[in-house]
Amino acid sequence: MSGFETVREALQALRANKLRSALTLLGIVIGVFAVIAAVTAVDVIDLHFKSSIQGLGASTLSIERYDYAGGDGPERYHPPITHDQVLRLKERAGSDLSVSVSERFGSGGKAQSDRHETNP
């Protein structure tokens, strides 16, 4: 059987089974589309994650008193970070370091400074 006869028989089979051929073609198109969509979604998520990490800066250092995972460990094992410790860290790191301080607050707490304080 020559190549021409093989092509002719394949075309006859396609004509005889139009619905089967259309459904097969549709399945292939949907499969390719799904793969392309999945790869694109992963690339977008990866790009967003990388850009958000790069936004922090190359020399970012985070020091926290509490566990990031939200553990319930006793606070006595993690003493508060004092203002003097923050200033010493900034002096040792040099001018490239930006220091910010934050605190977690719960209900019933009191904020105070040298001469001022809030009602709980």
Contacts in CASP RR format, 6 or more apart in sequence:
PFRMAT RR
TARGET T0000
AUTHOR 0000-0000-0000
METHOD contacts of the structure
MODEL  1
MSGFETVREALQALRANKLRSALTLLGIVIGVFAVIAAVTAVDVIDLHFK
SSIQGLGASTLSIERYDYAGGDGPERYHPPITHDQVLRLKERAGSDLSVS
VSERFGSGGKAQSDRHETNP
14 21 0 8 1.000
59 96 0 8 1.000
59 97 0 8 1.000
61 93 0 8 1.000
61 97 0 8 1.000
63 81 0 8 1.000
63 89 0 8 1.000
65 75 0 8 1.000
65 78 0 8 1.000
65 79 0 8 1.000
65 80 0 8 1.000
65 81 0 8 1.000
66 75 0 8 1.000
66 78 0 8 1.000
66 104 0 8 1.000
67 73 0 8 1.000
81 101 0 8 1.000
83 101 0 8 1.000
86 99 0 8 1.000
86 101 0 8 1.000
89 97 0 8 1.000
89 99 0 8 1.000
90 97 0 8 1.000
90 99 0 8 1.000
105 111 0 8 1.000
108 120 0 8 1.000
109 120 0 8 1.000
110 117 0 8 1.000
110 118 0 8 1.000
110 119 0 8 1.000
110 120 0 8 1.000
111 117 0 8 1.000
111 118 0 8 1.000
112 118 0 8 1.000
END
